[in-house]
Amino acid sequence: MSYRNIITIESGKRGGKPCIRRMRITVYDVLGWLAAGMSHAEILDDFPELTEEDIRACLDCLELY
C-alpha cells in the first residue's frame, strides 16, 4: 500500500505535521492512540471519519523513521 495518497502535509495545518487525508488528525495522533493501547476498532469507533486503511498508512510511515 502507498501511504502517499493518504498522508498529507500542509504547512499551515497542525504545524506542518503529517495528517490523514487533509483532516486535522495527525499520524502522531493515531500512533499515540495505538501506543496507549487503543485497538483499531476503538479508534474507528471514536473517529468514524478514519478508515482501517488510514491506520495502516500511519503504521507504514513508521518505516521512514
PDB file of N, CA, C and O in Angstrom:
ATOM      1  N   MET A   1       0.846  -1.181   0.000  1.00  0.00           N
ATOM      2  CA  MET A   1       0.000   0.000   0.000  1.00  0.00           C
ATOM      3  C   MET A   1       0.885   1.235   0.000  1.00  0.00           C
ATOM      4  O   MET A   1       1.931   1.256   0.648  1.00  0.00           O
ATOM      5  N   SER A   2       0.474   2.243  -0.712  1.00  0.00           N
ATOM      6  CA  SER A   2       1.203   3.504  -0.724  1.00  0.00           C
ATOM      7  C   SER A   2       0.511   4.502   0.188  1.00  0.00           C
ATOM      8  O   SER A   2      -0.638   4.880  -0.041  1.00  0.00           O
ATOM      9  N   TYR A   3       1.222   4.921   1.221  1.00  0.00           N
ATOM     10  CA  TYR A   3       0.662   5.889   2.159  1.00  0.00           C
ATOM     11  C   TYR A   3       0.614   7.281   1.556  1.00  0.00           C
ATOM     12  O   TYR A   3      -0.039   8.161   2.117  1.00  0.00           O
ATOM     13  N   ARG A   4       1.267   7.508   0.454  1.00  0.00           N
ATOM     14  CA  ARG A   4       1.379   8.842  -0.142  1.00  0.00           C
ATOM     15  C   ARG A   4       0.023   9.426  -0.555  1.00  0.00           C
ATOM     16  O   ARG A   4      -0.123  10.646  -0.641  1.00  0.00           O
ATOM     17  N   ASN A   5      -0.946   8.582  -0.804  1.00  0.00           N
ATOM     18  CA  ASN A   5      -2.283   9.073  -1.164  1.00  0.00           C
ATOM     19  C   ASN A   5      -3.129   9.379   0.064  1.00  0.00           C
ATOM     20  O   ASN A   5      -4.203   9.969  -0.055  1.00  0.00           O
ATOM     21  N   ILE A   6      -2.655   8.984   1.242  1.00  0.00           N
ATOM     22  CA  ILE A   6      -3.426   9.155   2.472  1.00  0.00           C
ATOM     23  C   ILE A   6      -2.806  10.202   3.375  1.00  0.00           C
ATOM     24  O   ILE A   6      -3.520  11.028   3.943  1.00  0.00           O
ATOM     25  N   ILE A   7      -1.499  10.183   3.518  1.00  0.00           N
ATOM     26  CA  ILE A   7      -0.796  11.104   4.408  1.00  0.00           C
ATOM     27  C   ILE A   7      -0.512  12.398   3.657  1.00  0.00           C
ATOM     28  O   ILE A   7       0.115  12.392   2.597  1.00  0.00           O
ATOM     29  N   THR A   8      -0.982  13.508   4.220  1.00  0.00           N
ATOM     30  CA  THR A   8      -0.788  14.808   3.583  1.00  0.00           C
ATOM     31  C   THR A   8      -0.064  15.746   4.546  1.00  0.00           C
ATOM     32  O   THR A   8      -0.164  15.615   5.766  1.00  0.00           O
ATOM     33  N   ILE A   9       0.661  16.689   3.966  1.00  0.00           N
ATOM     34  CA  ILE A   9       1.359  17.688   4.773  1.00  0.00           C
ATOM     35  C   ILE A   9       1.019  19.060   4.211  1.00  0.00           C
ATOM     36  O   ILE A   9       1.241  19.341   3.033  1.00  0.00           O
ATOM     37  N   GLU A  10       0.475  19.907   5.079  1.00  0.00           N
ATOM     38  CA  GLU A  10       0.156  21.288   4.719  1.00  0.00           C
ATOM     39  C   GLU A  10       0.812  22.180   5.764  1.00  0.00           C
ATOM     40  O   GLU A  10       0.592  22.009   6.963  1.00  0.00           O
ATOM     41  N   SER A  11       1.613  23.127   5.308  1.00  0.00           N
ATOM     42  CA  SER A  11       2.401  23.934   6.245  1.00  0.00           C
ATOM     43  C   SER A  11       1.549  24.702   7.249  1.00  0.00           C
ATOM     44  O   SER A  11       2.004  24.939   8.368  1.00  0.00           O
ATOM     45  N   GLY A  12       0.349  25.092   6.895  1.00  0.00           N
ATOM     46  CA  GLY A  12      -0.491  25.868   7.793  1.00  0.00           C
ATOM     47  C   GLY A  12      -1.421  25.045   8.671  1.00  0.00           C
ATOM     48  O   GLY A  12      -2.212  25.605   9.431  1.00  0.00           O
ATOM     49  N   LYS A  13      -1.336  23.742   8.576  1.00  0.00           N
ATOM     50  CA  LYS A  13      -2.252  22.881   9.342  1.00  0.00           C
ATOM     51  C   LYS A  13      -1.459  22.047  10.330  1.00  0.00           C
ATOM     52  O   LYS A  13      -0.526  21.339   9.951  1.00  0.00           O
ATOM     53  N   ARG A  14      -1.835  22.133  11.610  1.00  0.00           N
ATOM     54  CA  ARG A  14      -1.217  21.366  12.691  1.00  0.00           C
ATOM     55  C   ARG A  14       0.304  21.491  12.684  1.00  0.00           C
ATOM     56  O   ARG A  14       1.022  20.528  12.952  1.00  0.00           O
ATOM     57  N   GLY A  15       0.778  22.690  12.374  1.00  0.00           N
ATOM     58  CA  GLY A  15       2.215  22.949  12.410  1.00  0.00           C
ATOM     59  C   GLY A  15       3.004  22.204  11.355  1.00  0.00           C
ATOM     60  O   GLY A  15       4.207  21.995  11.513  1.00  0.00           O
ATOM     61  N   GLY A  16       2.343  21.801  10.280  1.00  0.00           N
ATOM     62  CA  GLY A  16       3.028  21.094   9.200  1.00  0.00           C
ATOM     63  C   GLY A  16       3.236  19.611   9.461  1.00  0.00           C
ATOM     64  O   GLY A  16       3.939  18.938   8.708  1.00  0.00           O
ATOM     65  N   LYS A  17       2.621  19.097  10.532  1.00  0.00           N
ATOM     66  CA  LYS A  17       2.745  17.669  10.823  1.00  0.00           C
ATOM     67  C   LYS A  17       1.962  16.863   9.794  1.00  0.00           C
ATOM     68  O   LYS A  17       0.965  17.344   9.255  1.00  0.00           O
ATOM     69  N   PRO A  18       2.411  15.635   9.518  1.00  0.00           N
ATOM     70  CA  PRO A  18       1.680  14.776   8.584  1.00  0.00           C
ATOM     71  C   PRO A  18       0.277  14.468   9.107  1.00  0.00           C
ATOM     72  O   PRO A  18       0.113  14.034  10.247  1.00  0.00           O
ATOM     73  N   CYS A  19      -0.726  14.696   8.268  1.00  0.00           N
ATOM     74  CA  CYS A  19      -2.127  14.482   8.636  1.00  0.00           C
ATOM     75  C   CYS A  19      -2.747  13.399   7.761  1.00  0.00           C
ATOM     76  O   CYS A  19      -2.175  12.984   6.753  1.00  0.00           O
ATOM     77  N   ILE A  20      -3.916  12.958   8.169  1.00  0.00           N
ATOM     78  CA  ILE A  20      -4.662  11.949   7.414  1.00  0.00           C
ATOM     79  C   ILE A  20      -5.621  12.653   6.459  1.00  0.00           C
ATOM     80  O   ILE A  20      -6.498  13.403   6.888  1.00  0.00           O
ATOM     81  N   ARG A  21      -5.449  12.409   5.177  1.00  0.00           N
ATOM     82  CA  ARG A  21      -6.334  12.908   4.116  1.00  0.00           C
ATOM     83  C   ARG A  21      -6.817  14.340   4.337  1.00  0.00           C
ATOM     84  O   ARG A  21      -8.015  14.613   4.262  1.00  0.00           O
ATOM     85  N   ARG A  22      -5.904  15.233   4.604  1.00  0.00           N
ATOM     86  CA  ARG A  22      -6.176  16.665   4.761  1.00  0.00           C
ATOM     87  C   ARG A  22      -7.054  17.002   5.963  1.00  0.00           C
ATOM     88  O   ARG A  22      -7.505  18.139   6.102  1.00  0.00           O
ATOM     89  N   MET A  23      -7.298  16.021   6.832  1.00  0.00           N
ATOM     90  CA  MET A  23      -8.035  16.292   8.068  1.00  0.00           C
ATOM     91  C   MET A  23      -7.052  16.861   9.086  1.00  0.00           C
ATOM     92  O   MET A  23      -5.862  16.983   8.798  1.00  0.00           O
ATOM     93  N   ARG A  24      -7.536  17.204  10.258  1.00  0.00           N
ATOM     94  CA  ARG A  24      -6.682  17.722  11.317  1.00  0.00           C
ATOM     95  C   ARG A  24      -6.169  16.619  12.249  1.00  0.00           C
ATOM     96  O   ARG A  24      -5.534  16.903  13.265  1.00  0.00           O
ATOM     97  N   ILE A  25      -6.445  15.377  11.900  1.00  0.00           N
ATOM     98  CA  ILE A  25      -5.933  14.234  12.670  1.00  0.00           C
ATOM     99  C   ILE A  25      -4.559  13.885  12.120  1.00  0.00           C
ATOM    100  O   ILE A  25      -4.403  13.600  10.933  1.00  0.00           O
ATOM    101  N   THR A  26      -3.551  13.913  13.015  1.00  0.00           N
ATOM    102  CA  THR A  26      -2.191  13.661  12.552  1.00  0.00           C
ATOM    103  C   THR A  26      -1.822  12.183  12.673  1.00  0.00           C
ATOM    104  O   THR A  26      -2.462  11.409  13.383  1.00  0.00           O
ATOM    105  N   VAL A  27      -0.771  11.833  11.953  1.00  0.00           N
ATOM    106  CA  VAL A  27      -0.192  10.497  12.071  1.00  0.00           C
ATOM    107  C   VAL A  27       0.215  10.266  13.526  1.00  0.00           C
ATOM    108  O   VAL A  27       0.014   9.181  14.071  1.00  0.00           O
ATOM    109  N   TYR A  28       0.786  11.294  14.144  1.00  0.00           N
ATOM    110  CA  TYR A  28       1.225  11.190  15.537  1.00  0.00           C
ATOM    111  C   TYR A  28       0.046  10.924  16.470  1.00  0.00           C
ATOM    112  O   TYR A  28       0.191  10.182  17.442  1.00  0.00           O
ATOM    113  N   ASP A  29      -1.114  11.512  16.194  1.00  0.00           N
ATOM    114  CA  ASP A  29      -2.312  11.238  16.995  1.00  0.00           C
ATOM    115  C   ASP A  29      -2.635   9.744  16.948  1.00  0.00           C
ATOM    116  O   ASP A  29      -2.812   9.102  17.983  1.00  0.00           O
ATOM    117  N   VAL A  30      -2.708   9.211  15.744  1.00  0.00           N
ATOM    118  CA  VAL A  30      -3.091   7.812  15.563  1.00  0.00           C
ATOM    119  C   VAL A  30      -2.061   6.889  16.215  1.00  0.00           C
ATOM    120  O   VAL A  30      -2.430   5.942  16.910  1.00  0.00           O
ATOM    121  N   LEU A  31      -0.783   7.157  15.997  1.00  0.00           N
ATOM    122  CA  LEU A  31       0.248   6.320  16.594  1.00  0.00           C
ATOM    123  C   LEU A  31       0.221   6.422  18.117  1.00  0.00           C
ATOM    124  O   LEU A  31       0.478   5.438  18.811  1.00  0.00           O
ATOM    125  N   GLY A  32      -0.083   7.590  18.631  1.00  0.00           N
ATOM    126  CA  GLY A  32      -0.196   7.770  20.076  1.00  0.00           C
ATOM    127  C   GLY A  32      -1.332   6.964  20.664  1.00  0.00           C
ATOM    128  O   GLY A  32      -1.187   6.356  21.724  1.00  0.00           O
ATOM    129  N   TRP A  33      -2.466   6.956  19.976  1.00  0.00           N
ATOM    130  CA  TRP A  33      -3.615   6.176  20.442  1.00  0.00           C
ATOM    131  C   TRP A  33      -3.282   4.688  20.453  1.00  0.00           C
ATOM    132  O   TRP A  33      -3.626   3.972  21.393  1.00  0.00           O
ATOM    133  N   LEU A  34      -2.607   4.231  19.396  1.00  0.00           N
ATOM    134  CA  LEU A  34      -2.215   2.826  19.338  1.00  0.00           C
ATOM    135  C   LEU A  34      -1.222   2.507  20.458  1.00  0.00           C
ATOM    136  O   LEU A  34      -1.333   1.467  21.106  1.00  0.00           O
ATOM    137  N   ALA A  35      -0.261   3.390  20.685  1.00  0.00           N
ATOM    138  CA  ALA A  35       0.737   3.178  21.741  1.00  0.00           C
ATOM    139  C   ALA A  35       0.094   3.167  23.124  1.00  0.00           C
ATOM    140  O   ALA A  35       0.580   2.499  24.036  1.00  0.00           O
ATOM    141  N   ALA A  36      -0.998   3.911  23.274  1.00  0.00           N
ATOM    142  CA  ALA A  36      -1.710   3.963  24.553  1.00  0.00           C
ATOM    143  C   ALA A  36      -2.584   2.726  24.770  1.00  0.00           C
ATOM    144  O   ALA A  36      -3.179   2.557  25.835  1.00  0.00           O
ATOM    145  N   GLY A  37      -2.657   1.871  23.762  1.00  0.00           N
ATOM    146  CA  GLY A  37      -3.394   0.624  23.917  1.00  0.00           C
ATOM    147  C   GLY A  37      -4.737   0.566  23.231  1.00  0.00           C
ATOM    148  O   GLY A  37      -5.449  -0.429  23.364  1.00  0.00           O
ATOM    149  N   MET A  38      -5.107   1.607  22.498  1.00  0.00           N
ATOM    150  CA  MET A  38      -6.380   1.559  21.773  1.00  0.00           C
ATOM    151  C   MET A  38      -6.268   0.571  20.621  1.00  0.00           C
ATOM    152  O   MET A  38      -5.234   0.488  19.959  1.00  0.00           O
ATOM    153  N   SER A  39      -7.332  -0.172  20.391  1.00  0.00           N
ATOM    154  CA  SER A  39      -7.371  -1.078  19.242  1.00  0.00           C
ATOM    155  C   SER A  39      -7.802  -0.298  18.004  1.00  0.00           C
ATOM    156  O   SER A  39      -8.305   0.821  18.102  1.00  0.00           O
ATOM    157  N   HIS A  40      -7.601  -0.898  16.857  1.00  0.00           N
ATOM    158  CA  HIS A  40      -8.067  -0.278  15.611  1.00  0.00           C
ATOM    159  C   HIS A  40      -9.563  -0.019  15.698  1.00  0.00           C
ATOM    160  O   HIS A  40     -10.038   1.048  15.307  1.00  0.00           O
ATOM    161  N   ALA A  41     -10.303  -0.995  16.210  1.00  0.00           N
ATOM    162  CA  ALA A  41     -11.765  -0.864  16.304  1.00  0.00           C
ATOM    163  C   ALA A  41     -12.156   0.307  17.207  1.00  0.00           C
ATOM    164  O   ALA A  41     -13.095   1.039  16.897  1.00  0.00           O
ATOM    165  N   GLU A  42     -11.444   0.485  18.315  1.00  0.00           N
ATOM    166  CA  GLU A  42     -11.749   1.597  19.222  1.00  0.00           C
ATOM    167  C   GLU A  42     -11.480   2.949  18.555  1.00  0.00           C
ATOM    168  O   GLU A  42     -12.259   3.890  18.710  1.00  0.00           O
ATOM    169  N   ILE A  43     -10.393   3.035  17.827  1.00  0.00           N
ATOM    170  CA  ILE A  43     -10.072   4.279  17.121  1.00  0.00           C
ATOM    171  C   ILE A  43     -11.142   4.579  16.082  1.00  0.00           C
ATOM    172  O   ILE A  43     -11.619   5.709  15.983  1.00  0.00           O
ATOM    173  N   LEU A  44     -11.517   3.572  15.311  1.00  0.00           N
ATOM    174  CA  LEU A  44     -12.526   3.768  14.269  1.00  0.00           C
ATOM    175  C   LEU A  44     -13.885   4.108  14.866  1.00  0.00           C
ATOM    176  O   LEU A  44     -14.666   4.839  14.257  1.00  0.00           O
ATOM    177  N   ASP A  45     -14.168   3.587  16.042  1.00  0.00           N
ATOM    178  CA  ASP A  45     -15.428   3.900  16.713  1.00  0.00           C
ATOM    179  C   ASP A  45     -15.426   5.349  17.210  1.00  0.00           C
ATOM    180  O   ASP A  45     -16.425   6.057  17.086  1.00  0.00           O
ATOM    181  N   ASP A  46     -14.297   5.779  17.771  1.00  0.00           N
ATOM    182  CA  ASP A  46     -14.183   7.150  18.287  1.00  0.00           C
ATOM    183  C   ASP A  46     -14.046   8.188  17.176  1.00  0.00           C
ATOM    184  O   ASP A  46     -14.467   9.334  17.338  1.00  0.00           O
ATOM    185  N   PHE A  47     -13.463   7.790  16.058  1.00  0.00           N
ATOM    186  CA  PHE A  47     -13.213   8.709  14.942  1.00  0.00           C
ATOM    187  C   PHE A  47     -13.726   8.075  13.645  1.00  0.00           C
ATOM    188  O   PHE A  47     -12.935   7.555  12.858  1.00  0.00           O
ATOM    189  N   PRO A  48     -15.034   8.115  13.416  1.00  0.00           N
ATOM    190  CA  PRO A  48     -15.625   7.424  12.263  1.00  0.00           C
ATOM    191  C   PRO A  48     -15.170   7.969  10.910  1.00  0.00           C
ATOM    192  O   PRO A  48     -15.372   7.325   9.881  1.00  0.00           O
ATOM    193  N   GLU A  49     -14.563   9.143  10.911  1.00  0.00           N
ATOM    194  CA  GLU A  49     -14.050   9.676   9.650  1.00  0.00           C
ATOM    195  C   GLU A  49     -12.786   8.950   9.190  1.00  0.00           C
ATOM    196  O   GLU A  49     -12.387   9.071   8.032  1.00  0.00           O
ATOM    197  N   LEU A  50     -12.158   8.200  10.091  1.00  0.00           N
ATOM    198  CA  LEU A  50     -10.976   7.416   9.735  1.00  0.00           C
ATOM    199  C   LEU A  50     -11.386   6.052   9.194  1.00  0.00           C
ATOM    200  O   LEU A  50     -12.490   5.569   9.444  1.00  0.00           O
ATOM    201  N   THR A  51     -10.472   5.448   8.448  1.00  0.00           N
ATOM    202  CA  THR A  51     -10.685   4.102   7.926  1.00  0.00           C
ATOM    203  C   THR A  51      -9.545   3.205   8.390  1.00  0.00           C
ATOM    204  O   THR A  51      -8.513   3.684   8.860  1.00  0.00           O
ATOM    205  N   GLU A  52      -9.741   1.925   8.254  1.00  0.00           N
ATOM    206  CA  GLU A  52      -8.683   0.964   8.560  1.00  0.00           C
ATOM    207  C   GLU A  52      -7.449   1.250   7.713  1.00  0.00           C
ATOM    208  O   GLU A  52      -6.320   1.133   8.190  1.00  0.00           O
ATOM    209  N   GLU A  53      -7.668   1.622   6.465  1.00  0.00           N
ATOM    210  CA  GLU A  53      -6.553   1.943   5.571  1.00  0.00           C
ATOM    211  C   GLU A  53      -5.766   3.152   6.085  1.00  0.00           C
ATOM    212  O   GLU A  53      -4.545   3.196   5.936  1.00  0.00           O
ATOM    213  N   ASP A  54      -6.441   4.122   6.683  1.00  0.00           N
ATOM    214  CA  ASP A  54      -5.764   5.278   7.265  1.00  0.00           C
ATOM    215  C   ASP A  54      -4.817   4.831   8.377  1.00  0.00           C
ATOM    216  O   ASP A  54      -3.671   5.275   8.446  1.00  0.00           O
ATOM    217  N   ILE A  55      -5.308   3.952   9.241  1.00  0.00           N
ATOM    218  CA  ILE A  55      -4.482   3.469  10.354  1.00  0.00           C
ATOM    219  C   ILE A  55      -3.278   2.703   9.821  1.00  0.00           C
ATOM    220  O   ILE A  55      -2.160   2.877  10.308  1.00  0.00           O
ATOM    221  N   ARG A  56      -3.502   1.871   8.837  1.00  0.00           N
ATOM    222  CA  ARG A  56      -2.389   1.104   8.252  1.00  0.00           C
ATOM    223  C   ARG A  56      -1.361   2.029   7.599  1.00  0.00           C
ATOM    224  O   ARG A  56      -0.162   1.757   7.657  1.00  0.00           O
ATOM    225  N   ALA A  57      -1.816   3.113   6.982  1.00  0.00           N
ATOM    226  CA  ALA A  57      -0.899   4.077   6.382  1.00  0.00           C
ATOM    227  C   ALA A  57      -0.026   4.715   7.458  1.00  0.00           C
ATOM    228  O   ALA A  57       1.167   4.932   7.245  1.00  0.00           O
ATOM    229  N   CYS A  58      -0.614   5.015   8.606  1.00  0.00           N
ATOM    230  CA  CYS A  58       0.165   5.589   9.723  1.00  0.00           C
ATOM    231  C   CYS A  58       1.233   4.606  10.166  1.00  0.00           C
ATOM    232  O   CYS A  58       2.371   4.999  10.422  1.00  0.00           O
ATOM    233  N   LEU A  59       0.881   3.345  10.258  1.00  0.00           N
ATOM    234  CA  LEU A  59       1.845   2.324  10.658  1.00  0.00           C
ATOM    235  C   LEU A  59       2.938   2.163   9.593  1.00  0.00           C
ATOM    236  O   LEU A  59       4.100   1.936   9.930  1.00  0.00           O
ATOM    237  N   ASP A  60       2.579   2.277   8.336  1.00  0.00           N
ATOM    238  CA  ASP A  60       3.573   2.189   7.255  1.00  0.00           C
ATOM    239  C   ASP A  60       4.570   3.337   7.327  1.00  0.00           C
ATOM    240  O   ASP A  60       5.725   3.181   6.932  1.00  0.00           O
ATOM    241  N   CYS A  61       4.136   4.482   7.826  1.00  0.00           N
ATOM    242  CA  CYS A  61       5.037   5.635   7.953  1.00  0.00           C
ATOM    243  C   CYS A  61       6.156   5.383   8.944  1.00  0.00           C
ATOM    244  O   CYS A  61       7.201   6.030   8.881  1.00  0.00           O
ATOM    245  N   LEU A  62       5.946   4.442   9.865  1.00  0.00           N
ATOM    246  CA  LEU A  62       6.982   4.138  10.850  1.00  0.00           C
ATOM    247  C   LEU A  62       8.268   3.657  10.178  1.00  0.00           C
ATOM    248  O   LEU A  62       9.359   3.824  10.723  1.00  0.00           O
ATOM    249  N   GLU A  63       8.137   3.071   9.013  1.00  0.00           N
ATOM    250  CA  GLU A  63       9.312   2.577   8.284  1.00  0.00           C
ATOM    251  C   GLU A  63      10.251   3.722   7.903  1.00  0.00           C
ATOM    252  O   GLU A  63      11.447   3.509   7.703  1.00  0.00           O
ATOM    253  N   LEU A  64       9.709   4.929   7.804  1.00  0.00           N
ATOM    254  CA  LEU A  64      10.521   6.081   7.417  1.00  0.00           C
ATOM    255  C   LEU A  64      11.379   6.599   8.560  1.00  0.00           C
ATOM    256  O   LEU A  64      12.362   7.303   8.329  1.00  0.00           O
ATOM    257  N   TYR A  65      11.021   6.261   9.770  1.00  0.00           N
ATOM    258  CA  TYR A  65      11.698   6.818  10.938  1.00  0.00           C
ATOM    259  C   TYR A  65      12.563   5.810  11.573  1.00  0.00           C
ATOM    260  O   TYR A  65      13.215   6.100  12.576  1.00  0.00           O
TER     261      TYR A  65
END
